[in-house]
Structures are given as structure tokens and as C-alpha cells.
Amino acid sequence: QIAAVMGAATDAGRQFYKRYEAIPDSGFAWRASFQMTLVETVISVFIGGVILWSLFAQSGAGLQVSSLMMLIVPLFIFMFAVSWVAKRYVFRSSARHAEKAHLKKLEKSSTVFE
């Protein structure tokens, strides 16, 4: 799942530069990465909930829910924070990379016609 999410953040950075021909400022990058992380979180919670429901239904609730939640909630918060920061970095760096590629392309095309 992390590869797909980081791939989407990379594409979002490239598309941002392609559309606006600018690198997103820090505040925008934080907001965009937060929104991407929220979408990822909703999908992950839904899938995780279905898996946990399936496990509890099959095991007859042999595991205690409170002890399981004491493990899952801190792990979930940690993963959310790491994902948010990673997406922000990937989003901005891919926009920077798109800018460098665009500038190289312009430089190359201008030297051809001289």
C-alpha cells in the first residue's frame, strides 16, 4: 500500500508543476499531503476494520478488544504521522524534479536553435 500512496504523491507533485509551473510552497505541501493522508487513512481503517471483524467473527472473540486497541491505536497514529511527512517530502521533491527536467528541456531546445 505504501508504494501506491507514494506513487500517487509523486504524480501529484509532477502534475502540480505541470499545471502551475511552480514548486508548491511549504504550507500548500503540508495541506495537500494531509488531505492525501486522510484519504489513505479512511481506506486503511475500512480495510482494517473488515479484516478485524472477519477475525473476530471466526475466532469467537477470543482476543480482547481493549488490549488489541491499546496496540493498534498508537501504531496507527505513528503510521499516520510518518505517512504524512513522507508524502509532503515526496510531493515537493517530485515537483522540484519536474522543474529541473523542464528547465533542462528548455535549455536543450534553446541550444539546438542557436
SETI-494449 format. One record per atom (N, C-alpha, C, O): residue number from 1; residue in one letter; atom name; z, x, y. Coordinates in nm, 3 decimals. Each point is the difference from the previous one (the first is absolute). Layout:
REM SETI-494449
R  num  residuo  atomo        Z        X        Y
R  NUM        a     CA        Z        X        Y
...
REM end
This chain:
REM SETI-494449
R  num  residuo  atomo        Z        X        Y
R    1        q      N    0.000    0.082   -0.119
R    1        q     CA    0.000   -0.082    0.119
R    1        q      C    0.000    0.087    0.126
R    1        q      O   -0.064   -0.036    0.099
R    2        i      N    0.133    0.147   -0.099
R    2        i     CA    0.010    0.084    0.119
R    2        i      C   -0.136    0.058    0.038
R    2        i      O   -0.029    0.014    0.118
R    3        a      N   -0.053    0.019   -0.216
R    3        a     CA   -0.133    0.054    0.031
R    3        a      C   -0.086   -0.104    0.070
R    3        a      O   -0.072    0.032    0.095
R    4        a      N    0.078   -0.155   -0.139
R    4        a     CA   -0.079   -0.106    0.063
R    4        a      C    0.047   -0.026    0.143
R    4        a      O   -0.082   -0.020    0.090
R    5        v      N    0.212    0.022   -0.070
R    5        v     CA    0.055   -0.025    0.133
R    5        v      C   -0.034    0.114    0.096
R    5        v      O   -0.037   -0.025    0.115
R    6        m      N    0.048    0.148   -0.161
R    6        m     CA   -0.034    0.113    0.086
R    6        m      C   -0.150    0.005    0.028
R    6        m      O   -0.043    0.039    0.108
R    7        g      N   -0.036   -0.079   -0.206
R    7        g     CA   -0.144   -0.011    0.022
R    7        g      C   -0.033   -0.102    0.107
R    7        g      O   -0.089    0.022    0.082
R    8        a      N    0.160   -0.133   -0.084
R    8        a     CA   -0.021   -0.104    0.102
R    8        a      C    0.042    0.050    0.138
R    8        a      O   -0.066   -0.030    0.099
R    9        a      N    0.174    0.105   -0.091
R    9        a     CA    0.044    0.055    0.128
R    9        a      C   -0.100    0.103    0.052
R    9        a      O   -0.024    0.009    0.120
R   10        t      N   -0.032    0.069   -0.211
R   10        t     CA   -0.103    0.097    0.040
R   10        t      C   -0.122   -0.072    0.056
R   10        t      O   -0.053    0.038    0.104
R   11        d      N    0.010   -0.140   -0.174
R   11        d     CA   -0.116   -0.075    0.047
R   11        d      C    0.029   -0.068    0.134
R   11        d      O   -0.087   -0.006    0.087
R   12        a      N    0.207   -0.045   -0.071
R   12        a     CA    0.037   -0.064    0.127
R   12        a      C   -0.005    0.100    0.116
R   12        a      O   -0.044   -0.035    0.109
R   13        g      N    0.088    0.157   -0.132
R   13        g     CA   -0.007    0.104    0.103
R   13        g      C   -0.143    0.033    0.037
R   13        g      O   -0.033    0.014    0.118
R   14        r      N   -0.051   -0.001   -0.218
R   14        r     CA   -0.142    0.029    0.026
R   14        r      C   -0.067   -0.115    0.075
R   14        r      O   -0.076    0.021    0.094
R   15        q      N    0.106   -0.142   -0.139
R   15        q     CA   -0.061   -0.116    0.067
R   15        q      C    0.050   -0.014    0.144
R   15        q      O   -0.076   -0.040    0.088
R   16        f      N    0.202    0.073   -0.064
R   16        f     CA    0.053   -0.005    0.136
R   16        f      C   -0.078    0.096    0.089
R   16        f      O   -0.041   -0.036    0.110
R   17        y      N    0.021    0.159   -0.157
R   17        y     CA   -0.074    0.096    0.083
R   17        y      C   -0.145   -0.045    0.017
R   17        y      O   -0.057    0.012    0.109
R   18        k      N   -0.002   -0.062   -0.214
R   18        k     CA   -0.140   -0.045    0.006
R   18        k      C   -0.018   -0.112    0.103
R   18        k      O   -0.099   -0.003    0.072
R   19        r      N    0.195   -0.087   -0.066
R   19        r     CA   -0.011   -0.114    0.091
R   19        r      C    0.033    0.039    0.144
R   19        r      O   -0.072   -0.039    0.092
R   20        y      N    0.180    0.113   -0.071
R   20        y     CA    0.048    0.028    0.136
R   20        y      C   -0.031    0.141    0.049
R   20        y      O    0.019    0.030    0.118
R   21        e      N   -0.066    0.057   -0.206
R   21        e     CA   -0.027    0.140    0.032
R   21        e      C    0.120    0.065    0.070
R   21        e      O   -0.014    0.069    0.100
R   22        a      N    0.128   -0.093   -0.156
R   22        a     CA    0.125    0.058    0.050
R   22        a      C    0.098    0.009   -0.117
R   22        a      O   -0.009   -0.075   -0.097
R   23        i      N    0.102    0.168    0.110
R   23        i     CA    0.107    0.011   -0.099
R   23        i      C    0.111   -0.097    0.042
R   23        i      O    0.035   -0.004    0.118
R   24        p      N    0.019   -0.072   -0.212
R   24        p     CA    0.106   -0.094    0.039
R   24        p      C    0.123    0.073    0.053
R   24        p      O    0.039    0.104   -0.052
R   25        d      N    0.021   -0.161    0.156
R   25        d     CA    0.123    0.061    0.053
R   25        d      C    0.114   -0.021   -0.099
R   25        d      O   -0.011   -0.078   -0.094
R   26        s      N    0.118    0.147    0.117
R   26        s     CA    0.112    0.000   -0.095
R   26        s      C    0.057   -0.140   -0.021
R   26        s      O    0.028   -0.040   -0.113
R   27        g      N   -0.009   -0.033    0.223
R   27        g     CA    0.058   -0.134   -0.012
R   27        g      C   -0.088   -0.094   -0.081
R   27        g      O    0.050   -0.075   -0.084
R   28        f      N   -0.180    0.081    0.109
R   28        f     CA   -0.092   -0.086   -0.076
R   28        f      C    0.001    0.040   -0.148
R   28        f      O   -0.003   -0.087   -0.087
R   29        a      N    0.005    0.218    0.060
R   29        a     CA    0.001    0.046   -0.139
R   29        a      C    0.125   -0.049   -0.073
R   29        a      O   -0.009   -0.039   -0.117
R   30        w      N    0.125    0.041    0.184
R   30        w     CA    0.123   -0.052   -0.063
R   30        w      C   -0.012   -0.150   -0.028
R   30        w      O    0.038   -0.046   -0.107
R   31        r      N   -0.091   -0.030    0.204
R   31        r     CA   -0.013   -0.145   -0.020
R   31        r      C   -0.100   -0.032   -0.112
R   31        r      O    0.027   -0.086   -0.084
R   32        a      N   -0.140    0.155    0.084
R   32        a     CA   -0.101   -0.025   -0.103
R   32        a      C    0.054    0.036   -0.138
R   32        a      O   -0.019   -0.075   -0.096
R   33        s      N    0.086    0.188    0.086
R   33        s     CA    0.053    0.040   -0.131
R   33        s      C    0.112   -0.094   -0.045
R   33        s      O    0.016   -0.023   -0.120
R   34        f      N    0.060   -0.031    0.215
R   34        f     CA    0.104   -0.096   -0.036
R   34        f      C   -0.063   -0.127   -0.057
R   34        f      O    0.048   -0.055   -0.100
R   35        q      N   -0.155    0.009    0.163
R   35        q     CA   -0.068   -0.120   -0.051
R   35        q      C   -0.060    0.025   -0.138
R   35        q      O    0.008   -0.086   -0.087
R   36        m      N   -0.067    0.204    0.068
R   36        m     CA   -0.054    0.033   -0.133
R   36        m      C    0.112    0.005   -0.103
R   36        m      O   -0.018   -0.045   -0.114
R   37        t      N    0.132    0.098    0.153
R   37        t     CA    0.113    0.011   -0.092
R   37        t      C    0.057   -0.138   -0.033
R   37        t      O    0.042   -0.024   -0.113
R   38        l      N   -0.041   -0.066    0.211
R   38        l     CA    0.047   -0.136   -0.029
R   38        l      C   -0.089   -0.069   -0.102
R   38        l      O    0.049   -0.068   -0.090
R   39        v      N   -0.179    0.084    0.103
R   39        v     CA   -0.092   -0.060   -0.097
R   39        v      C    0.025    0.058   -0.139
R   39        v      O    0.006   -0.072   -0.099
R   40        e      N    0.007    0.204    0.094
R   40        e     CA    0.029    0.066   -0.129
R   40        e      C    0.132   -0.051   -0.058
R   40        e      O    0.010   -0.023   -0.121
R   41        t      N    0.090    0.006    0.206
R   41        t     CA    0.131   -0.044   -0.045
R   41        t      C   -0.005   -0.141   -0.058
R   41        t      O    0.059   -0.027   -0.105
R   42        v      N   -0.128   -0.062    0.173
R   42        v     CA   -0.011   -0.138   -0.051
R   42        v      C   -0.066   -0.001   -0.136
R   42        v      O    0.045   -0.069   -0.092
R   43        i      N   -0.152    0.144    0.078
R   43        i     CA   -0.070    0.005   -0.129
R   43        i      C    0.090    0.061   -0.107
R   43        i      O    0.006   -0.050   -0.112
R   44        s      N    0.064    0.159    0.145
R   44        s     CA    0.087    0.068   -0.097
R   44        s      C    0.117   -0.088   -0.042
R   44        s      O    0.036   -0.004   -0.118
R   45        v      N    0.024   -0.065    0.215
R   45        v     CA    0.113   -0.088   -0.033
R   45        v      C   -0.045   -0.114   -0.090
R   45        v      O    0.071   -0.037   -0.095
R   46        f      N   -0.187   -0.019    0.123
R   46        f     CA   -0.051   -0.108   -0.084
R   46        f      C   -0.024    0.049   -0.143
R   46        f      O    0.044   -0.063   -0.097
R   47        i      N   -0.115    0.175    0.085
R   47        i     CA   -0.029    0.053   -0.134
R   47        i      C    0.129    0.041   -0.071
R   47        i      O    0.017   -0.028   -0.119
R   48        g      N    0.073    0.096    0.191
R   48        g     CA    0.127    0.039   -0.059
R   48        g      C    0.084   -0.120   -0.042
R   48        g      O    0.066    0.002   -0.104
R   49        g      N   -0.069   -0.107    0.186
R   49        g     CA    0.074   -0.122   -0.034
R   49        g      C   -0.053   -0.065   -0.126
R   49        g      O    0.077   -0.047   -0.084
R   50        v      N   -0.208    0.044    0.070
R   50        v     CA   -0.060   -0.057   -0.121
R   50        v      C    0.038    0.083   -0.122
R   50        v      O    0.032   -0.055   -0.106
R   51        i      N   -0.036    0.187    0.120
R   51        i     CA    0.036    0.086   -0.113
R   51        i      C    0.148   -0.018   -0.036
R   51        i      O    0.033   -0.013   -0.118
R   52        l      N    0.056    0.012    0.218
R   52        l     CA    0.143   -0.020   -0.028
R   52        l      C    0.026   -0.137   -0.062
R   52        l      O    0.080   -0.012   -0.093
R   53        w      N   -0.144   -0.090    0.144
R   53        w     CA    0.016   -0.134   -0.056
R   53        w      C   -0.043   -0.001   -0.145
R   53        w      O    0.066   -0.061   -0.085
R   54        s      N   -0.176    0.128    0.056
R   54        s     CA   -0.049    0.007   -0.138
R   54        s      C    0.100    0.074   -0.089
R   54        s      O    0.026   -0.042   -0.113
R   55        l      N    0.029    0.153    0.163
R   55        l     CA    0.097    0.075   -0.080
R   55        l      C    0.127   -0.081   -0.025
R   55        l      O    0.053   -0.001   -0.111
R   56        f      N   -0.004   -0.068    0.216
R   56        f     CA    0.120   -0.080   -0.017
R   56        f      C   -0.024   -0.118   -0.094
R   56        f      O    0.089   -0.038   -0.076
R   57        a      N   -0.207   -0.019    0.082
R   57        a     CA   -0.031   -0.113   -0.087
R   57        a      C   -0.006    0.044   -0.146
R   57        a      O    0.042   -0.073   -0.089
R   58        q      N   -0.094    0.192    0.065
R   58        q     CA   -0.012    0.049   -0.137
R   58        q      C    0.133    0.052   -0.056
R   58        q      O    0.028   -0.015   -0.119
R   59        s      N    0.054    0.076    0.205
R   59        s     CA    0.123    0.062   -0.049
R   59        s      C    0.118   -0.096   -0.005
R   59        s      O    0.105    0.035   -0.053
R   60        g      N   -0.120   -0.153    0.106
R   60        g     CA    0.112   -0.094    0.001
R   60        g      C    0.106    0.041    0.099
R   60        g      O    0.118   -0.027   -0.021
R   61        a      N   -0.157    0.091    0.130
R   61        a     CA    0.090    0.043    0.108
R   61        a      C    0.107    0.095   -0.051
R   61        a      O    0.117   -0.010    0.036
R   62        g      N   -0.158    0.103   -0.120
R   62        g     CA    0.092    0.100   -0.052
R   62        g      C    0.044    0.099    0.108
R   62        g      O    0.110    0.055   -0.008
R   63        l      N   -0.193   -0.034    0.106
R   63        l     CA    0.035    0.089    0.111
R   63        l      C    0.071   -0.079    0.108
R   63        l      O   -0.030   -0.117    0.022
R   64        q      N    0.123    0.179    0.043
R   64        q     CA    0.068   -0.067    0.109
R   64        q      C   -0.084    0.016    0.127
R   64        q      O   -0.042    0.110    0.034
R   65        v      N    0.019   -0.221    0.034
R   65        v     CA   -0.085    0.000    0.117
R   65        v      C    0.062    0.081    0.113
R   65        v      O   -0.072    0.072    0.069
R   66        s      N    0.202   -0.080   -0.049
R   66        s     CA    0.064    0.071    0.111
R   66        s      C   -0.010    0.152   -0.017
R   66        s      O   -0.026    0.071    0.097
R   67        s      N    0.045   -0.022   -0.217
R   67        s     CA   -0.010    0.145   -0.021
R   67        s      C   -0.145    0.046    0.015
R   67        s      O   -0.025    0.111    0.047
R   68        l      N   -0.068   -0.193   -0.087
R   68        l     CA   -0.141    0.033    0.015
R   68        l      C   -0.039    0.003    0.148
R   68        l      O   -0.075    0.088    0.042
R   69        m      N    0.124   -0.183    0.035
R   69        m     CA   -0.032   -0.006    0.143
R   69        m      C    0.063    0.117    0.076
R   69        m      O   -0.057    0.046    0.099
R   70        m      N    0.173    0.002   -0.144
R   70        m     CA    0.063    0.114    0.066
R   70        m      C   -0.085    0.126   -0.018
R   70        m      O    0.011    0.093    0.080
R   71        l      N   -0.093   -0.090   -0.180
R   71        l     CA   -0.090    0.112   -0.023
R   71        l      C   -0.134   -0.022    0.070
R   71        l      O   -0.055    0.093    0.060
R   72        i      N    0.003   -0.212   -0.067
R   72        i     CA   -0.134   -0.029    0.051
R   72        i      C   -0.005   -0.005    0.152
R   72        i      O   -0.095    0.053    0.058
R   73        v      N    0.191   -0.113    0.008
R   73        v     CA   -0.005   -0.017    0.146
R   73        v      C   -0.001    0.135    0.074
R   73        v      O   -0.086    0.018    0.086
R   74        p      N    0.176    0.077   -0.115
R   74        p     CA   -0.010    0.129    0.069
R   74        p      C   -0.131    0.074   -0.030
R   74        p      O   -0.058    0.064    0.087
R   75        l      N    0.014   -0.072   -0.211
R   75        l     CA   -0.127    0.062   -0.037
R   75        l      C   -0.115   -0.063    0.078
R   75        l      O   -0.090    0.070    0.047
R   76        f      N    0.093   -0.200   -0.035
R   76        f     CA   -0.104   -0.073    0.073
R   76        f      C    0.000    0.039    0.149
R   76        f      O   -0.107    0.020    0.058
R   77        i      N    0.223   -0.008    0.002
R   77        i     CA    0.010    0.040    0.142
R   77        i      C   -0.053    0.141    0.019
R   77        i      O   -0.073    0.027    0.095
R   78        f      N    0.108    0.064   -0.185
R   78        f     CA   -0.049    0.137    0.007
R   78        f      C   -0.152    0.005   -0.014
R   78        f      O   -0.067    0.070    0.076
R   79        m      N    0.013   -0.144   -0.171
R   79        m     CA   -0.144   -0.002   -0.019
R   79        m      C   -0.072   -0.060    0.120
R   79        m      O   -0.108    0.046    0.037
R   80        f      N    0.166   -0.148    0.024
R   80        f     CA   -0.058   -0.060    0.119
R   80        f      C   -0.008    0.102    0.113
R   80        f      O   -0.104    0.011    0.065
R   81        a      N    0.211    0.063   -0.043
R   81        a     CA    0.003    0.099    0.108
R   81        a      C   -0.100    0.113   -0.024
R   81        a      O   -0.072    0.040    0.091
R   82        v      N    0.068    0.011   -0.212
R   82        v     CA   -0.093    0.108   -0.032
R   82        v      C   -0.144   -0.048    0.014
R   82        v      O   -0.085    0.072    0.054
R   83        s      N    0.057   -0.190   -0.100
R   83        s     CA   -0.135   -0.056    0.009
R   83        s      C   -0.041   -0.020    0.145
R   83        s      O   -0.115    0.028    0.036
R   84        w      N    0.207   -0.077    0.046
R   84        w     CA   -0.029   -0.024    0.142
R   84        w      C   -0.036    0.130    0.072
R   84        w      O   -0.099    0.006    0.072
R   85        v      N    0.179    0.098   -0.092
R   85        v     CA   -0.025    0.129    0.064
R   85        v      C   -0.129    0.062   -0.053
R   85        v      O   -0.079    0.056    0.077
R   86        a      N    0.057   -0.064   -0.207
R   86        a     CA   -0.121    0.058   -0.059
R   86        a      C   -0.126   -0.070    0.052
R   86        a      O   -0.099    0.066    0.031
R   87        k      N    0.104   -0.197   -0.020
R   87        k     CA   -0.116   -0.074    0.051
R   87        k      C   -0.029    0.035    0.145
R   87        k      O   -0.116    0.010    0.039
R   88        r      N    0.219    0.008    0.040
R   88        r     CA   -0.019    0.037    0.140
R   88        r      C   -0.068    0.135    0.009
R   88        r      O   -0.093    0.018    0.079
R   89        y      N    0.138    0.077   -0.159
R   89        y     CA   -0.059    0.134    0.001
R   89        y      C   -0.146   -0.006   -0.045
R   89        y      O   -0.088    0.058    0.064
R   90        v      N    0.061   -0.128   -0.174
R   90        v     CA   -0.136   -0.008   -0.054
R   90        v      C   -0.092   -0.073    0.097
R   90        v      O   -0.115    0.040    0.018
R   91        f      N    0.164   -0.145    0.045
R   91        f     CA   -0.080   -0.078    0.095
R   91        f      C   -0.046    0.087    0.117
R   91        f      O   -0.118    0.003    0.034
R   92        r      N    0.212    0.068    0.027
R   92        r     CA   -0.036    0.086    0.115
R   92        r      C   -0.082    0.121   -0.043
R   92        r      O   -0.096    0.036    0.069
R   93        s      N    0.130    0.027   -0.179
R   93        s     CA   -0.075    0.119   -0.041
R   93        s      C   -0.143   -0.035   -0.040
R   93        s      O   -0.091    0.080    0.023
R   94        s      N    0.070   -0.195   -0.082
R   94        s     CA   -0.137   -0.038   -0.035
R   94        s      C   -0.082   -0.032    0.125
R   94        s      O   -0.120    0.025    0.004
R   95        a      N    0.184   -0.080    0.100
R   95        a     CA   -0.070   -0.021    0.126
R   95        a      C   -0.034    0.133    0.064
R   95        a      O   -0.109    0.016    0.056
R   96        r      N    0.200    0.081   -0.063
R   96        r     CA   -0.028    0.134    0.053
R   96        r      C   -0.116    0.065   -0.076
R   96        r      O   -0.088    0.062    0.060
R   97        h      N    0.089   -0.077   -0.191
R   97        h     CA   -0.106    0.056   -0.082
R   97        h      C   -0.135   -0.065    0.035
R   97        h      O   -0.102    0.069    0.007
R   98        a      N    0.101   -0.199    0.014
R   98        a     CA   -0.123   -0.069    0.039
R   98        a      C   -0.049    0.049    0.136
R   98        a      O   -0.121    0.012    0.022
R   99        e      N    0.215    0.015    0.067
R   99        e     CA   -0.039    0.052    0.132
R   99        e      C   -0.064    0.139   -0.014
R   99        e      O   -0.104    0.027    0.060
R  100        k      N    0.165    0.059   -0.140
R  100        k     CA   -0.056    0.135   -0.020
R  100        k      C   -0.139   -0.008   -0.062
R  100        k      O   -0.091    0.073    0.041
R  101        a      N    0.074   -0.159   -0.139
R  101        a     CA   -0.131   -0.015   -0.064
R  101        a      C   -0.102   -0.052    0.100
R  101        a      O   -0.115    0.045    0.001
R  102        h      N    0.155   -0.140    0.083
R  102        h     CA   -0.090   -0.055    0.101
R  102        h      C   -0.040    0.107    0.102
R  102        h      O   -0.117    0.009    0.038
R  103        l      N    0.214    0.071    0.006
R  103        l     CA   -0.030    0.106    0.096
R  103        l      C   -0.091    0.107   -0.060
R  103        l      O   -0.088    0.052    0.068
R  104        k      N    0.110   -0.018   -0.195
R  104        k     CA   -0.088    0.096   -0.067
R  104        k      C   -0.142   -0.054   -0.009
R  104        k      O   -0.097    0.072    0.021
R  105        k      N    0.088   -0.200   -0.052
R  105        k     CA   -0.132   -0.062   -0.011
R  105        k      C   -0.071    0.001    0.135
R  105        k      O   -0.119    0.028    0.007
R  106        l      N    0.191   -0.058    0.100
R  106        l     CA   -0.059    0.003    0.134
R  106        l      C   -0.041    0.142    0.038
R  106        l      O   -0.107    0.021    0.057
R  107        e      N    0.191    0.075   -0.089
R  107        e     CA   -0.030    0.139    0.031
R  107        e      C   -0.123    0.048   -0.075
R  107        e      O   -0.086    0.069    0.055
R  108        k      N    0.080   -0.107   -0.181
R  108        k     CA   -0.113    0.041   -0.083
R  108        k      C   -0.131   -0.064    0.050
R  108        k      O   -0.103    0.067    0.006
R  109        s      N    0.109   -0.194    0.031
R  109        s     CA   -0.121   -0.067    0.047
R  109        s      C   -0.044    0.051    0.136
R  109        s      O   -0.119    0.002    0.029
R  110        s      N    0.213    0.041    0.054
R  110        s     CA   -0.038    0.053    0.132
R  110        s      C   -0.059    0.139   -0.011
R  110        s      O   -0.085    0.036    0.081
R  111        t      N    0.127    0.044   -0.178
R  111        t     CA   -0.057    0.133   -0.016
R  111        t      C   -0.138   -0.005   -0.065
R  111        t      O   -0.079    0.093    0.019
R  112        v      N    0.049   -0.197   -0.092
R  112        v     CA   -0.131   -0.013   -0.063
R  112        v      C   -0.107   -0.021    0.105
R  112        v      O   -0.112    0.051   -0.014
R  113        f      N    0.142   -0.126    0.120
R  113        f     CA   -0.098   -0.034    0.101
R  113        f      C   -0.009    0.102    0.113
R  113        f      O   -0.079   -0.021    0.093
R  114        e      N    0.153    0.127   -0.097
R  114        e     CA   -0.006    0.100    0.107
R  114        e      C   -0.107    0.102   -0.025
R  114        e      O   -0.017    0.091    0.081
REM end
